[in-house]
Amino acid sequence: MKTVLLAGGLGTRLSEETTLKPKPMVEIGGMPVLWHIMKIYATYGYTDFAVALGYKGDVIKEFFLNYKLHKSDMIVSLRSGDVKFENDLSEDWTVGLHETGANSMTGGRLYNLKKIFKPGDTFMLTYGDGVADIDVEKLVAFHKEHGKIATLTAVRPSARFGSILMEDDGHILEFKEKPQTGEGWINGGYFVFDYKIFDYLTDESTILEREPLENLAKDNQLVAYKHEGFWHCMDTIRDRDNLNEIWAHGNAPWKKW
């Protein structure tokens, strides 16, 4: 089963980083967040990827084109120009890098990838900026069990600040540092779609999260897989720093490899 990664957005709230590279190439622990997301899927055996490129897509192309170069020892014959790779640590993945338009919206990028699928296909899709300790195998099984066109993963986002439960006199009963919010679900990405999703996409201006998902819900063709575990997106510099801090402490919940 193929996995689509939306990697073409501008990432304006990460402008300190994204003036030089696209948002999915912002790093956690020295590797792009895009790589971390792919590792999540690969842990469950899903290693066939289609990356939907847009803003500064060449940076992503160059990363994967030179991936083997940076993951291996090299022996170079200067006279012949022959190169031999040794101790290759490259992952056994297939990565399609597809230009989907500089200004395409989320649904538009998927619309432009219709050509790589055929009727009857089921595939996964997620954004290029969110990591989670999601069990992808259970997600796929949930989608198949419900038999709908689309499954999205519903998550409880982390609070921006810690929470305090206190008495009227100020006596603190409970303190939690940045907990997962106890109420409310949001779209965390990590979708599974059947080919019929393309019936809900119009053109490059289609925003996946508006008419397509709204109409799927009206048609009783959208279900939510509830993920109670860790989920964190990289929207801001603060998010980047938080994710890097988690990684540096060696307890990143999404690291299953």
N, C-alpha and C positions, 0 to 999 in steps of 0.2 A: 504494500500500500504506500502510495506517495504522500509526502508531507510538504505542503506549501508554506513558505515563510514570507510574510509581508515585510519587505525591507526597503521600501522606497520613500518613506516619509521624511519630512524636513527636520523634525526634532528640534523645534524652535526653542523649547524650554531648556535645552541642553546646548545652547548656542556657543558656550565656551569650548565645547568639544566638537560640535557639528558644523563649524565653519570649515573644517578640514576633512571631515569624514562623515558618513551617514550614521544615524543613531545606532543601528544594530552593530556597528563596529566600535562603539564605546566599550572599554575593557573592564572586566571583572577579573582581578588576579592575573592580569597580563594577557588575557584572551578575550576576544569580542563576546559580548552578550549573545550574539547570534550563535557562536560556537557552543556556548553553554546550553542554549535551547536545543540545538541539534544533538548534543550529547544526551539530553534527557530522553529524546525519542530513540536514539540509537541504543540506549540501555535496554529498551524493550524490543530491539530487533528491527526497528524501522529506520532504514538507512538510505532510502531513496528520497532525495530532497529536490524541490523546485523553489528557487529563491526569486521572488518577484522584485526586480530592481527598479529604481527610479532615481532619486537624488543621489548624486555621487556614486552611482552604481559601479563605476570603474574601480573604486577602492575595494569593493567586495570581490570583483573579478580578479584583481591583482592578488588579493589575499589567498584565494583558492588556487589560482594559477601557480603561485610560488609556495604553496603549502608544503609540498614534499621537500622543497629546498630547505625550509626552516625546521622540518621535523626529522631530518636525517643527517648523518655524517656524509661527507662527500670526498671522493677522490677524483681530482681533475688532472687529465693529461694535457698539459699546456700546449704541446706540439699538435696533437690531433684534435684537441677540443672535446674529447670524450669525457663523459662524466659518469662515475659509478657511485650509486647511493648505497650506504651501509647503515645498519642499525636504524632502519626506517620505522618511525613511530606514527606514521600517518594512519588515520582511521580508514577502514574499508567502506567508504561511503561513495554514493553516486550523487553528484551535486549539479543540477541544472541551473544555469544563471540566465535569467530571462528578462530582457528589457520590457517593462510594462508601462512606460510613459513617465515623463518627468512630472506631470501634474495630475496623474490619475489618482482617484480616490480608492479607498480600500476595496470596495466592490468592483471598481473599474480594473484594478490590478488582477483580480481573480477572473473577471470577464475576459481580459486579454490572454489568460492562460487556458482558455477553453480548448484550444487546439492541441494541448498535450494530454487531454483526456478523451475517453470514448464513452458512449452510452453504457450505463450499467456500472461504471466505476464508482468506487467509494474512496474518498481521500480525506486527509486531515489538513488543517490549516491553523496557523497561529500568527500572532504578531511577533515582530523581531525585537521585542524589548521586555518580555515578561518571563520570569523563571518561577518554577513551582515544583513541589515534590509530588507531582501528580502521577498516578499509576495509569500510564497510557493504555496498557492492556485492558484494564477495567473500563476505561473510557470507551474504547472501541467495542467491547462486549456490551456495554450499556446502549450504545448507538444501535447495534445490530438487534438487540433484544426489543427495542421500542419501534423499530421499523419506520422511522420518520425520515424526512429528507435531511434535516439538520439537527445536530446536537451541539450545544455550546456548554462550556464549563462555567458554572456559577461559583464565585469565590467571595469570601469575606475579606475585604482589604485590611491591611495593617493601618492602625490609627497613626496619624501624623505625630501625635503627642501622647504621653502617658496618661492613664486615667486614674482618678482618685475618687474613692467612695468615702464620704465623710458624714459625720453628724452635724447638726446645726451649729454646735459650739466649736466646730473645727477639728474635733477628734477624728483622726483618720482611721477608718475601718479596714481599708484595703488600698494598696497602691500597685498598679501594674504599669510597667514601662513598655509603651507602644504595643499593646495587645492587638490581636486580631479583633476587629469590631464584633460585638456580640449580636448585632442586628443588621439586617439589610444584606442583600446579595447584589453583586455586580457581574457584568460580563468580563470574564478573565481570559477570553480567547480559547485556545485549545479546542477548536471545533472539529467535528467530523461531519462531512457532507457527502451526500449522494449526488450523482451527476445532474439530477433534476434541479439542483441549486441554480444552474445556469438559466433556467426559465424565469428566475427572479432578478436577473441582472440585465440592465439595459445597455449601458455604454460605460465609457471611462469615467464619467462623472458620478456613477452610482456609489453611494456610501453604504457599505454592507450593513452597518448598524442601524440604518434608518428603514427605508421601504422594504428591502429584502427580508430582514429579520422580522419586521412588523407584519408583513404580509404572510410570511411563513407561520407566524403565531396565529394570525387570523384563520389560516387554512388548517390549523391543528397539525402542522408539520414541523414544529420546533419543540425540542425538549431540552431540559437542563440537567447536566450531570453535576451534582453538588460536590464540590471539593472543599472539605473542611480543613485541609492542611495548609502548608505554607504557600503563599503566592506573593510575588513582589514585582512591580513593574519599574522600569527605569525611565521616569519622565523628567526628572530634574537632576541637578548636580548633587543635591542632597540625597536623592535615591541612589545615585552612582556611588557616593561615599559610603552610604549605609550598606549597600551590597558588597562593596570591597572590604568593609570592616568585618562583615559576617564571614566572608571568604578567608580573610587573614587569620581569623580565630580557628579555622579548620573545622567548622561545624555547619557548613552550608547545607541546609536541608535538601536542596535540589540536587546535590552531588550524590548520585547513586552509582557512579562508575568507579 
